[in-house]
């Protein structure tokens, strides 16, 4: 196994594709993780965390949709989810670049 901080940073930042293109924030990190988890040190752990975070964001967004009818609480939830989905990939990309192990908040454990 080799250490490749640049690819790990790219994997974390690839989650932002959803903000730019509307899709790809789950697919690209999933492909990078699946193809490189045996070649790059720490890719397996971080790839699982990224995929779990993206799946959690999708689940939370689906939960917020019916809450829109309930006094607009869903809008606040979607805004909060949007902010988290932009800020934490950037923060964790910087952490990976500095050699730290990143963690994602509110992440459900789909893949362990």
Biopython code that builds the backbone (N, CA, C, O; Angstrom):
import numpy as np
from Bio.PDB.StructureBuilder import StructureBuilder

atoms = [
    (1, "UNK", "N", (0.841, -1.184, 0.000)),
    (1, "UNK", "CA", (0.000, 0.000, 0.000)),
    (1, "UNK", "C", (0.882, 1.242, 0.000)),
    (1, "UNK", "O", (1.959, 1.278, 0.596)),
    (2, "UNK", "N", (0.389, 2.238, -0.680)),
    (2, "UNK", "CA", (1.122, 3.498, -0.713)),
    (2, "UNK", "C", (0.270, 4.601, -0.106)),
    (2, "UNK", "O", (-0.953, 4.491, -0.026)),
    (3, "UNK", "N", (0.930, 5.651, 0.314)),
    (3, "UNK", "CA", (0.212, 6.786, 0.892)),
    (3, "UNK", "C", (0.051, 7.850, -0.180)),
    (3, "UNK", "O", (1.036, 8.277, -0.784)),
    (4, "UNK", "N", (-1.174, 8.280, -0.419)),
    (4, "UNK", "CA", (-1.461, 9.273, -1.448)),
    (4, "UNK", "C", (-2.458, 10.284, -0.887)),
    (4, "UNK", "O", (-3.670, 10.117, -1.014)),
    (5, "UNK", "N", (-1.927, 11.331, -0.267)),
    (5, "UNK", "CA", (-2.788, 12.345, 0.339)),
    (5, "UNK", "C", (-3.599, 13.091, -0.712)),
    (5, "UNK", "O", (-4.741, 13.478, -0.462)),
    (6, "UNK", "N", (-3.013, 13.291, -1.884)),
    (6, "UNK", "CA", (-3.707, 14.047, -2.920)),
    (6, "UNK", "C", (-4.983, 13.341, -3.372)),
    (6, "UNK", "O", (-6.018, 13.984, -3.551)),
    (7, "UNK", "N", (-4.916, 12.042, -3.553)),
    (7, "UNK", "CA", (-6.115, 11.308, -3.973)),
    (7, "UNK", "C", (-7.161, 11.293, -2.856)),
    (7, "UNK", "O", (-8.360, 11.350, -3.132)),
    (8, "UNK", "N", (-6.721, 11.219, -1.611)),
    (8, "UNK", "CA", (-7.669, 11.280, -0.494)),
    (8, "UNK", "C", (-8.344, 12.643, -0.442)),
    (8, "UNK", "O", (-9.547, 12.730, -0.198)),
    (9, "UNK", "N", (-7.582, 13.707, -0.667)),
    (9, "UNK", "CA", (-8.156, 15.061, -0.691)),
    (9, "UNK", "C", (-9.161, 15.168, -1.841)),
    (9, "UNK", "O", (-10.251, 15.712, -1.668)),
    (10, "UNK", "N", (-8.792, 14.651, -3.008)),
    (10, "UNK", "CA", (-9.702, 14.682, -4.155)),
    (10, "UNK", "C", (-10.972, 13.887, -3.858)),
    (10, "UNK", "O", (-12.065, 14.291, -4.253)),
    (11, "UNK", "N", (-10.829, 12.768, -3.169)),
    (11, "UNK", "CA", (-11.996, 11.960, -2.825)),
    (11, "UNK", "C", (-12.942, 12.730, -1.914)),
    (11, "UNK", "O", (-14.158, 12.687, -2.101)),
    (12, "UNK", "N", (-12.386, 13.437, -0.926)),
    (12, "UNK", "CA", (-13.239, 14.242, -0.038)),
    (12, "UNK", "C", (-13.884, 15.398, -0.804)),
    (12, "UNK", "O", (-15.070, 15.673, -0.627)),
    (13, "UNK", "N", (-13.117, 16.067, -1.645)),
    (13, "UNK", "CA", (-13.656, 17.214, -2.370)),
    (13, "UNK", "C", (-14.603, 16.814, -3.491)),
    (13, "UNK", "O", (-15.405, 17.634, -3.938)),
    (14, "UNK", "N", (-14.529, 15.576, -3.951)),
    (14, "UNK", "CA", (-15.432, 15.134, -5.026)),
    (14, "UNK", "C", (-16.888, 15.100, -4.566)),
    (14, "UNK", "O", (-17.799, 15.038, -5.392)),
    (15, "UNK", "N", (-17.105, 15.138, -3.269)),
    (15, "UNK", "CA", (-18.478, 15.203, -2.757)),
    (15, "UNK", "C", (-19.166, 16.503, -3.158)),
    (15, "UNK", "O", (-20.394, 16.567, -3.216)),
    (16, "UNK", "N", (-18.380, 17.533, -3.432)),
    (16, "UNK", "CA", (-18.938, 18.828, -3.800)),
    (16, "UNK", "C", (-19.489, 18.847, -5.223)),
    (16, "UNK", "O", (-20.078, 19.843, -5.643)),
    (17, "UNK", "N", (-19.307, 17.765, -5.962)),
    (17, "UNK", "CA", (-19.874, 17.685, -7.312)),
    (17, "UNK", "C", (-21.390, 17.823, -7.298)),
    (17, "UNK", "O", (-21.980, 18.316, -8.259)),
    (18, "UNK", "N", (-22.012, 17.397, -6.226)),
    (18, "UNK", "CA", (-23.465, 17.531, -6.120)),
    (18, "UNK", "C", (-23.865, 19.001, -6.150)),
    (18, "UNK", "O", (-24.879, 19.352, -6.753)),
    (19, "UNK", "N", (-23.094, 19.850, -5.519)),
    (19, "UNK", "CA", (-23.394, 21.288, -5.508)),
    (19, "UNK", "C", (-23.195, 21.910, -6.882)),
    (19, "UNK", "O", (-23.891, 22.861, -7.239)),
    (20, "UNK", "N", (-22.261, 21.388, -7.648)),
    (20, "UNK", "CA", (-21.933, 21.970, -8.946)),
    (20, "UNK", "C", (-22.808, 21.393, -10.059)),
    (20, "UNK", "O", (-23.366, 22.141, -10.863)),
    (21, "UNK", "N", (-22.929, 20.065, -10.106)),
    (21, "UNK", "CA", (-23.634, 19.423, -11.216)),
    (21, "UNK", "C", (-25.004, 18.878, -10.841)),
    (21, "UNK", "O", (-25.811, 18.590, -11.724)),
    (22, "UNK", "N", (-25.282, 18.732, -9.561)),
    (22, "UNK", "CA", (-26.554, 18.170, -9.131)),
    (22, "UNK", "C", (-26.494, 16.680, -8.851)),
    (22, "UNK", "O", (-27.426, 16.119, -8.275)),
    (23, "UNK", "N", (-25.414, 16.039, -9.249)),
    (23, "UNK", "CA", (-25.225, 14.617, -8.974)),
    (23, "UNK", "C", (-23.727, 14.340, -8.949)),
    (23, "UNK", "O", (-22.927, 15.220, -9.266)),
    (24, "UNK", "N", (-23.354, 13.156, -8.583)),
    (24, "UNK", "CA", (-21.946, 12.770, -8.598)),
    (24, "UNK", "C", (-21.280, 12.812, -7.240)),
    (24, "UNK", "O", (-20.186, 12.271, -7.081)),
    (25, "UNK", "N", (-21.908, 13.439, -6.255)),
    (25, "UNK", "CA", (-21.321, 13.536, -4.929)),
    (25, "UNK", "C", (-21.247, 12.211, -4.198)),
    (25, "UNK", "O", (-20.480, 12.069, -3.245)),
    (26, "UNK", "N", (-22.024, 11.252, -4.626)),
    (26, "UNK", "CA", (-21.960, 9.902, -4.068)),
    (26, "UNK", "C", (-21.243, 8.960, -5.025)),
    (26, "UNK", "O", (-20.474, 8.101, -4.592)),
    (27, "UNK", "N", (-21.484, 9.111, -6.300)),
    (27, "UNK", "CA", (-20.962, 8.168, -7.291)),
    (27, "UNK", "C", (-19.443, 8.239, -7.412)),
    (27, "UNK", "O", (-18.777, 7.205, -7.395)),
    (28, "UNK", "N", (-18.886, 9.445, -7.533)),
    (28, "UNK", "CA", (-17.441, 9.583, -7.738)),
    (28, "UNK", "C", (-16.644, 9.086, -6.529)),
    (28, "UNK", "O", (-15.707, 8.309, -6.713)),
    (29, "UNK", "N", (-16.980, 9.507, -5.283)),
    (29, "UNK", "CA", (-16.240, 8.949, -4.148)),
    (29, "UNK", "C", (-16.406, 7.433, -4.015)),
    (29, "UNK", "O", (-15.476, 6.737, -3.610)),
    (30, "UNK", "N", (-17.587, 6.928, -4.356)),
    (30, "UNK", "CA", (-17.826, 5.482, -4.296)),
    (30, "UNK", "C", (-16.924, 4.743, -5.279)),
    (30, "UNK", "O", (-16.359, 3.702, -4.941)),
    (31, "UNK", "N", (-16.785, 5.271, -6.484)),
    (31, "UNK", "CA", (-15.910, 4.643, -7.484)),
    (31, "UNK", "C", (-14.450, 4.728, -7.047)),
    (31, "UNK", "O", (-13.714, 3.747, -7.146)),
    (32, "UNK", "N", (-14.028, 5.907, -6.560)),
    (32, "UNK", "CA", (-12.640, 6.058, -6.098)),
    (32, "UNK", "C", (-12.345, 5.103, -4.946)),
    (32, "UNK", "O", (-11.288, 4.473, -4.912)),
    (33, "UNK", "N", (-13.271, 5.000, -4.012)),
    (33, "UNK", "CA", (-13.077, 4.109, -2.863)),
    (33, "UNK", "C", (-13.013, 2.653, -3.312)),
    (33, "UNK", "O", (-12.132, 1.906, -2.889)),
    (34, "UNK", "N", (-13.946, 2.255, -4.168)),
    (34, "UNK", "CA", (-14.016, 0.850, -4.592)),
    (34, "UNK", "C", (-12.781, 0.429, -5.395)),
    (34, "UNK", "O", (-12.334, -0.714, -5.296)),
    (35, "UNK", "N", (-12.240, 1.341, -6.177)),
    (35, "UNK", "CA", (-11.097, 0.964, -7.016)),
    (35, "UNK", "C", (-9.756, 1.117, -6.315)),
    (35, "UNK", "O", (-8.791, 0.455, -6.696)),
    (36, "UNK", "N", (-9.667, 1.977, -5.294)),
    (36, "UNK", "CA", (-8.370, 2.275, -4.691)),
    (36, "UNK", "C", (-8.228, 1.839, -3.238)),
    (36, "UNK", "O", (-7.187, 2.082, -2.626)),
    (37, "UNK", "N", (-9.252, 1.200, -2.672)),
    (37, "UNK", "CA", (-9.199, 0.869, -1.246)),
    (37, "UNK", "C", (-8.101, -0.123, -0.893)),
    (37, "UNK", "O", (-7.646, -0.150, 0.251)),
    (38, "UNK", "N", (-7.669, -0.932, -1.838)),
    (38, "UNK", "CA", (-6.608, -1.900, -1.564)),
    (38, "UNK", "C", (-5.229, -1.374, -1.949)),
    (38, "UNK", "O", (-4.219, -2.006, -1.636)),
    (39, "UNK", "N", (-5.173, -0.231, -2.620)),
    (39, "UNK", "CA", (-3.906, 0.311, -3.090)),
    (39, "UNK", "C", (-3.382, 1.470, -2.243)),
    (39, "UNK", "O", (-2.172, 1.674, -2.143)),
    (40, "UNK", "N", (-4.284, 2.217, -1.643)),
    (40, "UNK", "CA", (-3.896, 3.435, -0.934)),
    (40, "UNK", "C", (-4.211, 3.287, 0.543)),
    (40, "UNK", "O", (-5.313, 2.903, 0.936)),
    (41, "UNK", "N", (-3.210, 3.604, 1.344)),
    (41, "UNK", "CA", (-3.341, 3.539, 2.800)),
    (41, "UNK", "C", (-4.432, 4.500, 3.255)),
    (41, "UNK", "O", (-4.454, 5.654, 2.826)),
    (42, "UNK", "N", (-5.329, 4.047, 4.111)),
    (42, "UNK", "CA", (-6.415, 4.818, 4.723)),
    (42, "UNK", "C", (-7.579, 5.103, 3.773)),
    (42, "UNK", "O", (-8.554, 5.729, 4.188)),
    (43, "UNK", "N", (-7.511, 4.671, 2.526)),
    (43, "UNK", "CA", (-8.619, 4.907, 1.597)),
    (43, "UNK", "C", (-9.855, 4.105, 2.004)),
    (43, "UNK", "O", (-10.977, 4.585, 1.848)),
    (44, "UNK", "N", (-9.663, 2.892, 2.522)),
    (44, "UNK", "CA", (-10.810, 2.073, 2.903)),
    (44, "UNK", "C", (-11.609, 2.747, 4.016)),
    (44, "UNK", "O", (-12.831, 2.863, 3.923)),
    (45, "UNK", "N", (-10.926, 3.188, 5.060)),
    (45, "UNK", "CA", (-11.601, 3.833, 6.186)),
    (45, "UNK", "C", (-12.274, 5.136, 5.761)),
    (45, "UNK", "O", (-13.445, 5.366, 6.064)),
    (46, "UNK", "N", (-11.533, 5.977, 5.065)),
    (46, "UNK", "CA", (-12.081, 7.273, 4.686)),
    (46, "UNK", "C", (-13.152, 7.153, 3.611)),
    (46, "UNK", "O", (-14.115, 7.921, 3.605)),
    (47, "UNK", "N", (-12.993, 6.199, 2.706)),
    (47, "UNK", "CA", (-14.016, 5.979, 1.692)),
    (47, "UNK", "C", (-15.339, 5.542, 2.307)),
    (47, "UNK", "O", (-16.407, 5.992, 1.891)),
    (48, "UNK", "N", (-15.260, 4.659, 3.302)),
    (48, "UNK", "CA", (-16.480, 4.233, 4.001)),
    (48, "UNK", "C", (-17.141, 5.412, 4.695)),
    (48, "UNK", "O", (-18.364, 5.547, 4.665)),
    (49, "UNK", "N", (-16.343, 6.263, 5.317)),
    (49, "UNK", "CA", (-16.905, 7.429, 6.007)),
    (49, "UNK", "C", (-17.559, 8.389, 5.028)),
    (49, "UNK", "O", (-18.614, 8.953, 5.318)),
    (50, "UNK", "N", (-16.941, 8.577, 3.873)),
    (50, "UNK", "CA", (-17.509, 9.479, 2.865)),
    (50, "UNK", "C", (-18.826, 8.922, 2.332)),
    (50, "UNK", "O", (-19.810, 9.654, 2.229)),
    (51, "UNK", "N", (-18.850, 7.643, 1.995)),
    (51, "UNK", "CA", (-20.072, 7.032, 1.462)),
    (51, "UNK", "C", (-21.172, 7.042, 2.524)),
    (51, "UNK", "O", (-22.327, 7.328, 2.207)),
    (52, "UNK", "N", (-20.835, 6.735, 3.767)),
    (52, "UNK", "CA", (-21.824, 6.792, 4.842)),
    (52, "UNK", "C", (-22.369, 8.208, 5.015)),
    (52, "UNK", "O", (-23.566, 8.392, 5.236)),
    (53, "UNK", "N", (-21.489, 9.209, 4.915)),
    (53, "UNK", "CA", (-21.922, 10.594, 5.053)),
    (53, "UNK", "C", (-22.863, 10.980, 3.911)),
    (53, "UNK", "O", (-23.896, 11.608, 4.145)),
    (54, "UNK", "N", (-22.515, 10.612, 2.690)),
    (54, "UNK", "CA", (-23.363, 10.953, 1.555)),
    (54, "UNK", "C", (-24.720, 10.243, 1.625)),
    (54, "UNK", "O", (-25.751, 10.842, 1.319)),
    (55, "UNK", "N", (-24.720, 8.987, 2.021)),
    (55, "UNK", "CA", (-25.994, 8.276, 2.181)),
    (55, "UNK", "C", (-26.827, 8.892, 3.302)),
    (55, "UNK", "O", (-28.051, 8.966, 3.198)),
    (56, "UNK", "N", (-26.167, 9.333, 4.369)),
    (56, "UNK", "CA", (-26.877, 9.986, 5.472)),
    (56, "UNK", "C", (-27.500, 11.297, 5.015)),
    (56, "UNK", "O", (-28.631, 11.610, 5.387)),
    (57, "UNK", "N", (-26.773, 12.061, 4.215)),
    (57, "UNK", "CA", (-27.302, 13.318, 3.686)),
    (57, "UNK", "C", (-28.550, 13.052, 2.848)),
    (57, "UNK", "O", (-29.526, 13.797, 2.929)),
    (58, "UNK", "N", (-28.516, 11.994, 2.045)),
    (58, "UNK", "CA", (-29.676, 11.646, 1.223)),
    (58, "UNK", "C", (-30.868, 11.270, 2.101)),
    (58, "UNK", "O", (-31.989, 11.712, 1.847)),
    (59, "UNK", "N", (-30.633, 10.458, 3.130)),
    (59, "UNK", "CA", (-31.714, 10.049, 4.032)),
    (59, "UNK", "C", (-32.297, 11.260, 4.759)),
    (59, "UNK", "O", (-33.517, 11.402, 4.851)),
    (60, "UNK", "N", (-31.430, 12.130, 5.274)),
    (60, "UNK", "CA", (-31.917, 13.317, 5.986)),
    (60, "UNK", "C", (-32.703, 14.239, 5.051)),
    (60, "UNK", "O", (-33.691, 14.845, 5.467)),
    (61, "UNK", "N", (-32.277, 14.346, 3.807)),
    (61, "UNK", "CA", (-33.001, 15.185, 2.846)),
    (61, "UNK", "C", (-34.384, 14.603, 2.553)),
    (61, "UNK", "O", (-35.363, 15.343, 2.448)),
    (62, "UNK", "N", (-34.462, 13.291, 2.423)),
    (62, "UNK", "CA", (-35.760, 12.643, 2.183)),
    (62, "UNK", "C", (-36.683, 12.838, 3.379)),
    (62, "UNK", "O", (-37.888, 13.020, 3.205)),
    (63, "UNK", "N", (-36.135, 12.801, 4.589)),
    (63, "UNK", "CA", (-36.945, 13.016, 5.794)),
    (63, "UNK", "C", (-37.454, 14.453, 5.844)),
    (63, "UNK", "O", (-38.567, 14.694, 6.313)),
    (64, "UNK", "N", (-36.657, 15.414, 5.367)),
    (64, "UNK", "CA", (-37.051, 16.823, 5.420)),
    (64, "UNK", "C", (-38.168, 17.174, 4.438)),
    (64, "UNK", "O", (-38.897, 18.142, 4.660)),
    (65, "UNK", "N", (-38.313, 16.417, 3.375)),
    (65, "UNK", "CA", (-39.325, 16.758, 2.366)),
    (65, "UNK", "C", (-40.737, 16.773, 2.944)),
    (65, "UNK", "O", (-41.450, 17.753, 2.729)),
    (66, "UNK", "N", (-41.189, 15.726, 3.677)),
    (66, "UNK", "CA", (-42.535, 15.828, 4.254)),
    (66, "UNK", "C", (-42.631, 16.878, 5.364)),
    (66, "UNK", "O", (-43.718, 17.380, 5.649)),
    (67, "UNK", "N", (-41.502, 17.208, 5.986)),
    (67, "UNK", "CA", (-41.526, 18.207, 7.056)),
    (67, "UNK", "C", (-41.739, 19.624, 6.521)),
    (67, "UNK", "O", (-42.013, 20.543, 7.293)),
    (68, "UNK", "N", (-41.616, 19.802, 5.216)),
    (68, "UNK", "CA", (-41.886, 21.119, 4.624)),
    (68, "UNK", "C", (-43.348, 21.494, 4.850)),
    (68, "UNK", "O", (-43.672, 22.664, 5.052)),
    (69, "UNK", "N", (-44.220, 20.499, 4.815)),
    (69, "UNK", "CA", (-45.645, 20.753, 5.036)),
    (69, "UNK", "C", (-45.951, 21.112, 6.483)),
    (69, "UNK", "O", (-47.003, 21.681, 6.776)),
    (70, "UNK", "N", (-45.043, 20.785, 7.380)),
    (70, "UNK", "CA", (-45.238, 21.037, 8.799)),
    (70, "UNK", "C", (-44.572, 22.349, 9.189)),
    (70, "UNK", "O", (-43.453, 22.350, 9.703)),
    (71, "UNK", "N", (-45.245, 23.451, 8.950)),
    (71, "UNK", "CA", (-44.766, 24.782, 9.312)),
    (71, "UNK", "C", (-43.416, 25.140, 8.696)),
    (71, "UNK", "O", (-42.708, 25.999, 9.221)),
    (72, "UNK", "N", (-43.057, 24.504, 7.607)),
    (72, "UNK", "CA", (-41.814, 24.840, 6.924)),
    (72, "UNK", "C", (-40.553, 24.372, 7.609)),
    (72, "UNK", "O", (-39.462, 24.839, 7.279)),
    (73, "UNK", "N", (-40.677, 23.455, 8.559)),
    (73, "UNK", "CA", (-39.484, 22.966, 9.261)),
    (73, "UNK", "C", (-38.532, 22.242, 8.311)),
    (73, "UNK", "O", (-37.324, 22.209, 8.547)),
    (74, "UNK", "N", (-39.059, 21.677, 7.264)),
    (74, "UNK", "CA", (-38.234, 20.976, 6.295)),
    (74, "UNK", "C", (-37.272, 21.906, 5.578)),
    (74, "UNK", "O", (-36.159, 21.507, 5.236)),
    (75, "UNK", "N", (-37.699, 23.164, 5.345)),
    (75, "UNK", "CA", (-36.801, 24.127, 4.702)),
    (75, "UNK", "C", (-35.579, 24.393, 5.566)),
    (75, "UNK", "O", (-34.454, 24.450, 5.069)),
    (76, "UNK", "N", (-35.809, 24.556, 6.861)),
    (76, "UNK", "CA", (-34.678, 24.773, 7.777)),
    (76, "UNK", "C", (-33.756, 23.563, 7.801)),
    (76, "UNK", "O", (-32.533, 23.703, 7.830)),
    (77, "UNK", "N", (-34.345, 22.384, 7.790)),
    (77, "UNK", "CA", (-33.544, 21.165, 7.764)),
    (77, "UNK", "C", (-32.728, 21.050, 6.487)),
    (77, "UNK", "O", (-31.557, 20.673, 6.530)),
    (78, "UNK", "N", (-33.340, 21.374, 5.345)),
    (78, "UNK", "CA", (-32.625, 21.301, 4.080)),
    (78, "UNK", "C", (-31.495, 22.333, 4.007)),
    (78, "UNK", "O", (-30.429, 22.053, 3.459)),
    (79, "UNK", "N", (-31.728, 23.512, 4.554)),
    (79, "UNK", "CA", (-30.671, 24.533, 4.596)),
    (79, "UNK", "C", (-29.521, 24.042, 5.464)),
    (79, "UNK", "O", (-28.358, 24.165, 5.081)),
    (80, "UNK", "N", (-29.837, 23.490, 6.623)),
    (80, "UNK", "CA", (-28.811, 22.959, 7.530)),
    (80, "UNK", "C", (-28.021, 21.831, 6.862)),
    (80, "UNK", "O", (-26.794, 21.788, 6.951)),
    (81, "UNK", "N", (-28.725, 20.930, 6.199)),
    (81, "UNK", "CA", (-28.072, 19.817, 5.498)),
    (81, "UNK", "C", (-27.187, 20.344, 4.374)),
    (81, "UNK", "O", (-26.083, 19.841, 4.164)),
    (82, "UNK", "N", (-27.660, 21.341, 3.662)),
    (82, "UNK", "CA", (-26.867, 21.927, 2.582)),
    (82, "UNK", "C", (-25.575, 22.543, 3.081)),
    (82, "UNK", "O", (-24.521, 22.381, 2.466)),
    (83, "UNK", "N", (-25.660, 23.251, 4.202)),
    (83, "UNK", "CA", (-24.461, 23.870, 4.785)),
    (83, "UNK", "C", (-23.476, 22.798, 5.243)),
    (83, "UNK", "O", (-22.278, 22.896, 4.977)),
    (84, "UNK", "N", (-23.977, 21.783, 5.924)),
    (84, "UNK", "CA", (-23.105, 20.695, 6.397)),
    (84, "UNK", "C", (-22.460, 19.962, 5.219)),
    (84, "UNK", "O", (-21.284, 19.603, 5.281)),
    (85, "UNK", "N", (-23.224, 19.739, 4.149)),
    (85, "UNK", "CA", (-22.687, 18.983, 3.015)),
    (85, "UNK", "C", (-21.650, 19.767, 2.223)),
    (85, "UNK", "O", (-20.921, 19.184, 1.420)),
    (86, "UNK", "N", (-21.570, 21.060, 2.431)),
    (86, "UNK", "CA", (-20.535, 21.869, 1.781)),
    (86, "UNK", "C", (-19.324, 22.048, 2.692)),
    (86, "UNK", "O", (-18.182, 21.931, 2.248)),
    (87, "UNK", "N", (-19.577, 22.333, 3.962)),
    (87, "UNK", "CA", (-18.487, 22.679, 4.886)),
    (87, "UNK", "C", (-17.625, 21.469, 5.252)),
    (87, "UNK", "O", (-16.398, 21.561, 5.210)),
    (88, "UNK", "N", (-18.233, 20.350, 5.607)),
    (88, "UNK", "CA", (-17.448, 19.234, 6.132)),
    (88, "UNK", "C", (-16.555, 18.534, 5.112)),
    (88, "UNK", "O", (-15.470, 18.094, 5.491)),
    (89, "UNK", "N", (-16.942, 18.405, 3.840)),
    (89, "UNK", "CA", (-15.956, 17.865, 2.896)),
    (89, "UNK", "C", (-14.708, 18.746, 2.770)),
    (89, "UNK", "O", (-13.597, 18.237, 2.620)),
    (90, "UNK", "N", (-14.895, 20.057, 2.832)),
    (90, "UNK", "CA", (-13.753, 20.969, 2.748)),
    (90, "UNK", "C", (-12.885, 20.865, 3.993)),
    (90, "UNK", "O", (-11.661, 20.776, 3.894)),
    (91, "UNK", "N", (-13.514, 20.875, 5.167)),
    (91, "UNK", "CA", (-12.769, 20.755, 6.427)),
    (91, "UNK", "C", (-11.997, 19.436, 6.460)),
    (91, "UNK", "O", (-10.826, 19.404, 6.840)),
    (92, "UNK", "N", (-12.655, 18.355, 6.061)),
    (92, "UNK", "CA", (-12.000, 17.045, 6.119)),
    (92, "UNK", "C", (-10.923, 16.891, 5.053)),
    (92, "UNK", "O", (-9.961, 16.153, 5.264)),
    (93, "UNK", "N", (-11.057, 17.562, 3.923)),
    (93, "UNK", "CA", (-9.984, 17.544, 2.925)),
    (93, "UNK", "C", (-8.737, 18.231, 3.479)),
    (93, "UNK", "O", (-7.618, 17.772, 3.252)),
    (94, "UNK", "N", (-8.933, 19.326, 4.203)),
    (94, "UNK", "CA", (-7.797, 20.016, 4.828)),
    (94, "UNK", "C", (-7.180, 19.135, 5.912)),
    (94, "UNK", "O", (-5.957, 19.071, 6.039)),
    (95, "UNK", "N", (-8.021, 18.456, 6.692)),
    (95, "UNK", "CA", (-7.497, 17.554, 7.730)),
    (95, "UNK", "C", (-6.669, 16.428, 7.123)),
    (95, "UNK", "O", (-5.603, 16.096, 7.640)),
    (96, "UNK", "N", (-7.151, 15.839, 6.027)),
    (96, "UNK", "CA", (-6.407, 14.762, 5.367)),
    (96, "UNK", "C", (-5.068, 15.290, 4.866)),
    (96, "UNK", "O", (-4.044, 14.616, 4.984)),
    (97, "UNK", "N", (-5.078, 16.480, 4.313)),
    (97, "UNK", "CA", (-3.844, 17.072, 3.803)),
    (97, "UNK", "C", (-2.836, 17.320, 4.928)),
    (97, "UNK", "O", (-1.627, 17.270, 4.701)),
    (98, "UNK", "N", (-3.329, 17.585, 6.134)),
    (98, "UNK", "CA", (-2.459, 17.798, 7.292)),
    (98, "UNK", "C", (-2.100, 16.504, 8.008)),
    (98, "UNK", "O", (-1.374, 16.537, 9.002)),
    (99, "UNK", "N", (-2.590, 15.371, 7.529)),
    (99, "UNK", "CA", (-2.250, 14.080, 8.121)),
    (99, "UNK", "C", (-3.170, 13.642, 9.246)),
    (99, "UNK", "O", (-2.872, 12.664, 9.933)),
    (100, "UNK", "N", (-4.270, 14.332, 9.451)),
    (100, "UNK", "CA", (-5.227, 13.965, 10.493)),
    (100, "UNK", "C", (-6.277, 13.016, 9.907)),
    (100, "UNK", "O", (-6.445, 12.936, 8.690)),
    (101, "UNK", "N", (-6.977, 12.302, 10.785)),
    (101, "UNK", "CA", (-8.055, 11.408, 10.357)),
    (101, "UNK", "C", (-9.378, 12.154, 10.512)),
    (101, "UNK", "O", (-9.757, 12.514, 11.626)),
    (102, "UNK", "N", (-10.082, 12.388, 9.405)),
    (102, "UNK", "CA", (-11.322, 13.161, 9.470)),
    (102, "UNK", "C", (-12.512, 12.326, 9.929)),
    (102, "UNK", "O", (-12.529, 11.103, 9.793)),
    (103, "UNK", "N", (-13.493, 13.014, 10.470)),
    (103, "UNK", "CA", (-14.762, 12.391, 10.864)),
    (103, "UNK", "C", (-15.895, 13.270, 10.358)),
    (103, "UNK", "O", (-15.760, 14.490, 10.264)),
    (104, "UNK", "N", (-17.012, 12.634, 10.035)),
    (104, "UNK", "CA", (-18.189, 13.351, 9.582)),
    (104, "UNK", "C", (-19.264, 13.296, 10.661)),
    (104, "UNK", "O", (-19.532, 12.228, 11.212)),
    (105, "UNK", "N", (-19.887, 14.444, 10.971)),
    (105, "UNK", "CA", (-20.940, 14.453, 11.989)),
    (105, "UNK", "C", (-22.256, 13.926, 11.424)),
    (105, "UNK", "O", (-22.477, 13.942, 10.213)),
    (106, "UNK", "N", (-23.102, 13.471, 12.299)),
    (106, "UNK", "CA", (-24.454, 13.019, 11.945)),
    (106, "UNK", "C", (-24.460, 11.933, 10.880)),
    (106, "UNK", "O", (-25.447, 11.777, 10.162)),
    (107, "UNK", "N", (-23.375, 11.185, 10.771)),
    (107, "UNK", "CA", (-23.257, 10.164, 9.757)),
    (107, "UNK", "C", (-23.776, 8.838, 10.281)),
    (107, "UNK", "O", (-23.322, 8.340, 11.311)),
    (108, "UNK", "N", (-24.732, 8.274, 9.562)),
    (108, "UNK", "CA", (-25.266, 6.964, 9.907)),
    (108, "UNK", "C", (-24.295, 5.897, 9.393)),
    (108, "UNK", "O", (-23.598, 6.120, 8.403)),
    (109, "UNK", "N", (-24.246, 4.764, 10.048)),
    (109, "UNK", "CA", (-23.289, 3.723, 9.691)),
    (109, "UNK", "C", (-23.941, 2.683, 8.782)),
    (109, "UNK", "O", (-24.441, 1.665, 9.260)),
    (110, "UNK", "N", (-23.936, 2.941, 7.467)),
    (110, "UNK", "CA", (-24.484, 2.008, 6.496)),
    (110, "UNK", "C", (-23.438, 0.941, 6.140)),
    (110, "UNK", "O", (-23.754, -0.245, 6.041)),
    (111, "UNK", "N", (-22.194, 1.381, 5.950)),
    (111, "UNK", "CA", (-21.103, 0.486, 5.579)),
    (111, "UNK", "C", (-20.099, 0.486, 6.724)),
    (111, "UNK", "O", (-19.609, 1.546, 7.114)),
    (112, "UNK", "N", (-19.790, -0.673, 7.260)),
    (112, "UNK", "CA", (-18.839, -0.697, 8.372)),
    (112, "UNK", "C", (-17.610, -1.516, 8.031)),
    (112, "UNK", "O", (-16.704, -1.643, 8.855)),
]
sb = StructureBuilder()
sb.init_structure("model")
sb.init_model(0)
sb.init_chain("A")
sb.init_seg("    ")
for serial, (resi, resn, name, xyz) in enumerate(atoms, 1):
    if name == "N":
        sb.init_residue(resn, " ", resi, " ")
    sb.init_atom(name, np.array(xyz, "f"), 0.0, 1.0, " ", f" {name:<3s}", serial, name[0])
structure = sb.get_structure()
